Amino acid sequence: MIVRQHALGVAATLRSEIPGIRRVLVARTDGLPFYDDGDPALHDSSAAVVATVLGIAQQSGMAFGLEGLEMTTVRGPAGSMVVYAVDDHHLLTVVTEPKVNLVLLDRVALRLIAGMVGAGPQGAGSLGSELQGSVLQSAGTQRAVHPRPAAHAL
């Protein structure tokens, strides 16, 4: 079970290991905010947007025969937004400055996700061999998304 302390730890570690992190949020795949270190007035809308981004990426990946989804990136001149599927109920989004090394971010984020997924309420545990499929609720419609392999620590 992922608790707020896990999200706080992930955000702190990302910020300490990678310069240029602007925002970290963990949201539920149904679009509800779980943790967000951004503007509190934007928590609800941001969680809904990143859940939608993840859902669209998963559907697109399936349409092109890509098996599962680990992450998707939106990149622009002002920076990047990387959305990671964490487990069947959560996603991690990291917003960065333009020059952040996204390969390093990916390595650190996947390591942290593995720790977050494997952590119990006390923060200890090991990563299971498979994550369950995600379910995205959008506009009152529920769509099942295929399971993806577990993120491996690097």
C-alpha positions as CSV (number, residue, x, y, z in Angstrom):
1,M,0.0,0.0,0.0
2,I,1.3,3.4,-1.0
3,V,1.0,6.1,1.7
4,R,1.7,9.8,1.7
5,Q,5.1,9.2,3.3
6,H,6.2,7.2,0.3
7,A,5.3,10.1,-2.0
8,L,7.1,12.6,0.2
9,G,10.2,10.4,0.2
10,V,10.1,10.1,-3.6
11,A,9.7,13.8,-4.1
12,A,12.6,14.6,-1.7
13,T,14.9,12.0,-3.3
14,L,14.1,13.2,-6.9
15,R,14.8,16.8,-5.9
16,S,18.1,15.9,-4.1
17,E,19.4,13.6,-6.9
18,I,18.3,15.6,-10.0
19,P,18.7,19.3,-10.3
20,G,15.9,21.1,-12.1
21,I,12.8,19.2,-10.8
22,R,10.0,21.7,-10.7
23,R,7.1,19.6,-9.4
24,V,6.4,16.1,-8.3
25,L,2.9,14.7,-8.0
26,V,1.4,11.3,-7.3
27,A,-2.2,10.9,-8.4
28,R,-4.6,8.1,-8.6
29,T,-5.4,6.6,-12.0
30,D,-9.0,7.7,-11.5
31,G,-7.8,11.3,-11.5
32,L,-7.8,12.1,-7.8
33,P,-4.8,13.8,-6.2
34,F,-2.8,11.8,-3.8
35,Y,0.3,14.0,-3.3
36,D,1.3,17.2,-5.1
37,D,4.1,19.7,-4.1
38,G,2.7,22.2,-6.6
39,D,0.1,25.0,-6.2
40,P,-2.7,23.6,-4.0
41,A,-5.3,25.4,-6.2
42,L,-4.2,23.2,-9.1
43,H,-4.1,19.8,-7.3
44,D,-7.4,18.5,-8.5
45,S,-7.1,19.6,-12.1
46,S,-3.5,18.5,-12.4
47,A,-4.3,15.0,-11.1
48,A,-7.1,14.7,-13.6
49,V,-4.9,15.9,-16.5
50,V,-2.0,13.5,-15.7
51,A,-4.4,10.5,-15.3
52,T,-5.8,11.4,-18.7
53,V,-2.3,11.7,-20.2
54,L,-1.4,8.2,-18.8
55,G,-4.7,6.7,-20.1
56,I,-4.2,8.2,-23.6
57,A,-0.6,6.9,-23.6
58,Q,-1.7,3.4,-22.5
59,Q,-4.4,3.3,-25.2
60,S,-2.0,4.6,-27.8
61,G,0.6,2.0,-26.9
62,M,-1.9,-0.8,-27.1
63,A,-3.0,0.5,-30.6
64,F,0.5,0.2,-31.8
65,G,1.2,-3.2,-30.2
66,L,3.5,-1.9,-27.5
67,E,3.2,-4.2,-24.6
68,G,2.4,-2.3,-21.4
69,L,3.5,1.2,-20.5
70,E,6.2,2.3,-18.1
71,M,6.1,6.0,-18.8
72,T,5.2,8.8,-21.2
73,T,6.9,12.1,-21.8
74,V,5.5,15.5,-22.8
75,R,8.3,17.8,-23.8
76,G,8.3,21.5,-24.7
77,P,10.6,24.5,-24.7
78,A,9.8,25.3,-21.1
79,G,10.6,21.8,-19.8
80,S,9.2,18.2,-19.6
81,M,6.5,16.3,-17.9
82,V,7.1,12.6,-17.4
83,V,4.3,10.4,-16.2
84,Y,5.1,6.9,-14.8
85,A,2.6,4.2,-14.1
86,V,3.3,3.1,-10.5
87,D,0.7,0.4,-9.7
88,D,-2.9,-0.3,-10.5
89,H,-4.0,2.8,-8.6
90,H,-1.3,5.4,-8.8
91,L,0.9,7.3,-11.1
92,L,4.0,9.5,-10.6
93,T,4.4,12.7,-12.5
94,V,7.6,14.8,-12.6
95,V,7.8,18.2,-14.1
96,T,11.3,19.4,-15.0
97,E,13.3,22.3,-16.3
98,P,14.2,22.1,-20.0
99,K,17.8,20.8,-19.5
100,V,17.1,18.0,-17.1
101,N,18.8,14.7,-18.1
102,L,15.7,12.6,-18.7
103,V,17.7,9.3,-18.9
104,L,18.9,10.0,-15.4
105,L,15.4,10.9,-14.3
106,D,14.1,7.7,-15.7
107,R,16.6,5.6,-13.8
108,V,16.0,7.3,-10.5
109,A,12.3,7.4,-10.9
110,L,12.1,3.6,-11.8
111,R,14.2,2.8,-8.7
112,L,12.0,4.9,-6.5
113,I,8.8,3.4,-8.0
114,A,10.1,-0.1,-7.3
115,G,10.7,0.9,-3.7
116,M,7.4,2.6,-3.4
117,V,5.5,-0.3,-4.9
118,G,7.4,-2.8,-2.7
119,A,7.0,-0.8,0.4
120,G,4.4,-1.7,3.0
121,P,2.9,0.7,5.5
122,Q,6.2,0.8,7.4
123,G,8.2,1.4,4.2
124,A,9.8,-2.0,3.9
125,G,9.1,-4.8,1.4
126,S,10.1,-6.1,-2.0
127,L,8.8,-5.6,-5.5
128,G,6.4,-8.1,-6.8
129,S,7.0,-9.7,-10.2
130,E,4.0,-8.0,-12.0
131,L,2.0,-4.9,-11.5
132,Q,-1.7,-5.2,-12.0
133,G,-3.5,-3.4,-14.9
134,S,-4.6,0.1,-14.4
135,V,-8.1,1.4,-14.7
136,L,-8.8,4.9,-15.8
137,Q,-12.2,6.5,-15.1
138,S,-12.9,9.3,-17.5
139,A,-16.2,11.0,-18.0
140,G,-18.0,8.3,-16.1
141,T,-16.7,5.5,-18.4
142,Q,-14.5,2.8,-17.0
143,R,-11.9,1.2,-19.4
144,A,-9.6,-1.6,-18.5
145,V,-5.9,-1.2,-19.4
146,H,-3.6,-4.2,-19.9
147,P,-1.1,-5.0,-17.2
148,R,2.5,-4.0,-17.7
149,P,5.7,-5.6,-16.3
150,A,7.0,-4.3,-13.0
151,A,9.5,-1.4,-13.1
152,H,13.0,-2.8,-12.3
153,A,15.4,-1.0,-10.0
154,L,18.5,0.3,-11.9
